[in-house]
Amino acid sequence: MNSIFQYDHYLLKRQVFALTGKFRYYDPNGNLIMFSEQKMFKLREDIRVFADESKMQEVLQIKARQIIDFSAAYDVIDSAYNQKVGVLRRKGMRSILRDEWEVLDANDQLIGQLFEDSPGLAMLRRLLLGSLLPQNYDLTVGGQRVVDLKQRFNLFRYELDVDFSFDTARVLDRRVGLAAGILLAAIEGRQS
C-alpha cells in the first residue's frame, strides 16, 4: 500500500470560493500528499485523487454507482491496483437532518457507520448557523469509534482534521476514511 496512507493524522482543505471543488490532503508535517479537483455538473460522481497537483499519479477513485441518487453508494478504489477497497453509502432520508453513512468493506458487507456528532447541532447547522458551526463526524467499526473527522472553523476555506489515532488495531482501511473526508467536504460544499 502507498506510504501516504500510513499516518494517523491528516488535514483536508477545500477552497470555499472556487469554481471547482479542489481538495488537498496534508500529512502531519504540512506536506501536500493528495490532490483532487471535482468536476462540476457531473450526473455521476467520479472523483479522482492524485499524489499531487500535477495529476500524474492517481492514487484513489471515488465513484458513484448510480446517476443522481439520494442514497448514493460510492466505491472507493485503489488506482494502483484497480481494486475496490470499500464503499461509503449515504443514508438518504436520514441524512436530511443529520448526515449518516454506512461503511462497507470491499465485498459490500456492512462494517461501520459514519455520522454527524449530534442531532441537535446538526439541526442548528442546517436551520440557523450554517457553516458558522463546524461539523464533527465519528466513523465507527463494530460500534467502536476508529476515526474522528472534525471541521475547523474558517470562513475562507473548509478544513477537516481526519484523526485515525483511535484505530489502534487498524481495522479500517485508511483509504476509505480519507475518501469519506473528501465526500463530506464535497457534499458540505454543495449544501452551503
C-alpha positions as CSV (number, residue, x, y, z in Angstrom):
1,M,0.0,0.0,0.0
2,N,1.1,3.5,-0.8
3,S,3.1,5.2,2.0
4,I,0.7,8.2,2.0
5,F,-1.8,6.0,3.8
6,Q,0.4,5.4,6.9
7,Y,-0.4,8.4,9.0
8,D,-2.8,8.8,12.0
9,H,-3.5,12.5,11.3
10,Y,-4.4,14.3,8.1
11,L,-5.7,17.7,7.2
12,L,-8.1,18.2,4.3
13,K,-8.6,21.7,2.9
14,R,-11.1,22.8,0.3
15,Q,-11.3,26.3,-1.0
16,V,-14.7,27.9,-0.3
17,F,-14.6,30.5,-3.1
18,A,-13.6,28.4,-6.2
19,L,-15.3,27.5,-9.4
20,T,-14.4,23.8,-9.0
21,G,-14.0,21.8,-5.8
22,K,-10.3,21.5,-5.1
23,F,-9.3,19.2,-2.3
24,R,-5.9,19.0,-0.8
25,Y,-4.7,16.5,1.9
26,Y,-1.7,17.3,4.0
27,D,0.4,15.0,6.2
28,P,1.2,15.8,9.9
29,N,4.2,17.8,8.7
30,G,2.1,20.0,6.4
31,N,3.3,18.4,3.2
32,L,0.8,18.1,0.3
33,I,0.2,14.3,-0.2
34,M,-3.1,14.2,-2.2
35,F,-5.0,16.4,-4.5
36,S,-8.3,16.2,-6.2
37,E,-10.3,18.6,-8.4
38,Q,-14.0,17.8,-8.5
39,K,-15.6,18.3,-11.9
40,M,-18.7,20.5,-11.8
41,F,-22.1,19.4,-13.1
42,K,-21.5,15.7,-13.4
43,L,-24.5,13.5,-13.3
44,R,-22.5,10.6,-11.9
45,E,-19.8,11.5,-9.4
46,D,-16.4,10.3,-10.3
47,I,-13.7,11.8,-8.1
48,R,-10.1,11.2,-8.9
49,V,-7.4,11.7,-6.2
50,F,-3.8,12.2,-7.2
51,A,-0.5,12.3,-5.3
52,D,0.0,16.0,-6.2
53,E,-1.3,18.8,-8.3
54,S,0.5,17.6,-11.4
55,K,-2.1,14.8,-11.6
56,M,0.5,12.4,-12.9
57,Q,-0.1,9.7,-10.3
58,E,-3.6,8.7,-9.5
59,V,-4.0,7.1,-6.1
60,L,-7.7,6.8,-5.5
61,Q,-11.1,6.8,-7.3
62,I,-14.4,7.6,-5.6
63,K,-17.1,6.6,-8.0
64,A,-20.9,6.8,-7.5
65,R,-22.7,3.7,-8.6
66,Q,-25.8,5.4,-9.9
67,I,-26.7,8.7,-11.6
68,I,-28.0,11.3,-9.1
69,D,-29.1,9.0,-6.2
70,F,-30.3,10.4,-2.9
71,S,-28.9,7.3,-1.1
72,A,-25.8,7.1,-3.3
73,A,-23.2,4.4,-2.8
74,Y,-19.6,5.4,-3.6
75,D,-17.0,2.7,-4.4
76,V,-13.5,3.6,-3.1
77,I,-10.9,2.1,-5.5
78,D,-7.1,1.9,-5.1
79,S,-6.0,3.2,-8.5
80,A,-2.6,1.5,-8.4
81,Y,-4.2,-2.0,-8.2
82,N,-7.6,-1.1,-9.7
83,Q,-9.1,-2.8,-6.6
84,K,-12.2,-1.8,-4.7
85,V,-11.2,-1.3,-1.0
86,G,-14.6,-0.2,0.4
87,V,-17.9,1.6,-0.1
88,L,-19.5,4.6,1.5
89,R,-23.3,4.7,1.2
90,R,-25.3,7.7,2.2
91,K,-28.5,7.1,4.2
92,G,-30.8,9.2,2.1
93,M,-33.8,10.4,4.1
94,R,-31.9,10.1,7.4
95,S,-29.2,12.4,6.1
96,I,-31.6,15.3,5.7
97,L,-31.4,16.3,9.3
98,R,-28.1,14.7,10.3
99,D,-25.5,13.3,7.9
100,E,-25.4,9.5,8.2
101,W,-23.5,7.0,6.1
102,E,-22.9,3.2,6.1
103,V,-19.3,2.0,5.7
104,L,-19.0,-1.3,3.7
105,D,-16.0,-3.5,3.0
106,A,-14.7,-4.4,-0.4
107,N,-17.4,-7.2,-0.6
108,D,-20.2,-4.8,0.2
109,Q,-20.6,-6.1,3.8
110,L,-21.6,-3.5,6.4
111,I,-18.8,-2.9,8.8
112,G,-19.5,0.5,10.2
113,Q,-21.2,3.9,10.4
114,L,-20.2,7.4,9.7
115,F,-22.4,10.1,11.3
116,E,-22.6,13.7,12.3
117,D,-21.9,14.2,16.0
118,S,-25.2,15.4,17.4
119,P,-28.7,15.6,16.0
120,G,-29.3,18.9,17.9
121,L,-26.1,20.6,16.5
122,A,-26.9,19.2,13.0
123,M,-30.3,20.9,13.1
124,L,-28.8,24.2,14.2
125,R,-26.3,24.0,11.3
126,R,-29.0,23.4,8.8
127,L,-31.6,25.8,10.0
128,L,-29.7,28.7,11.6
129,L,-26.0,28.8,11.7
130,G,-24.8,27.1,8.5
131,S,-21.0,27.0,8.2
132,L,-20.6,29.1,11.4
133,L,-20.9,25.9,13.5
134,P,-18.2,23.4,12.4
135,Q,-19.3,19.8,11.8
136,N,-17.9,16.8,13.6
137,Y,-18.2,13.2,12.4
138,D,-17.4,9.9,14.0
139,L,-16.7,6.8,12.0
140,T,-17.3,3.6,13.9
141,V,-16.4,-0.1,13.1
142,G,-18.1,-2.7,15.2
143,G,-19.6,0.0,17.4
144,Q,-16.1,1.5,18.3
145,R,-15.0,4.9,17.1
146,V,-12.0,4.5,14.9
147,V,-11.9,7.9,13.1
148,D,-12.8,11.4,14.2
149,L,-13.4,13.9,11.4
150,K,-13.6,17.4,12.8
151,Q,-14.1,20.6,10.8
152,R,-12.1,23.6,11.8
153,F,-13.8,27.0,11.9
154,N,-12.5,29.0,8.9
155,L,-14.5,31.5,6.9
156,F,-12.3,31.3,3.8
157,R,-11.8,27.6,3.3
158,Y,-13.2,24.3,4.5
159,E,-10.7,22.5,6.8
160,L,-11.2,19.0,8.1
161,D,-8.9,17.1,10.6
162,V,-9.0,13.4,10.0
163,D,-7.8,11.5,13.0
164,F,-7.2,7.8,12.8
165,S,-5.4,7.5,16.2
166,F,-8.4,5.8,17.8
167,D,-7.9,2.9,15.3
168,T,-5.0,1.3,17.2
169,A,-5.8,-2.2,15.7
170,R,-6.1,-0.6,12.2
171,V,-9.5,-2.2,11.5
172,L,-10.4,0.5,8.9
173,D,-8.6,0.9,5.7
174,R,-7.2,4.4,5.7
175,R,-8.1,4.8,2.0
176,V,-11.8,4.5,3.0
177,G,-11.5,7.0,5.8
178,L,-9.8,9.5,3.6
179,A,-12.4,9.1,0.8
180,A,-15.0,9.8,3.5
181,G,-13.3,13.1,4.2
182,I,-13.5,14.1,0.6
183,L,-17.1,13.1,0.2
184,L,-18.1,15.0,3.3
185,A,-16.2,18.1,2.1
186,A,-17.8,17.8,-1.4
187,I,-21.4,17.4,0.0
188,E,-20.9,20.2,2.5
189,G,-19.7,22.4,-0.3
190,R,-23.0,21.8,-2.2
191,Q,-25.1,22.4,0.9
192,S,-23.5,25.8,1.8
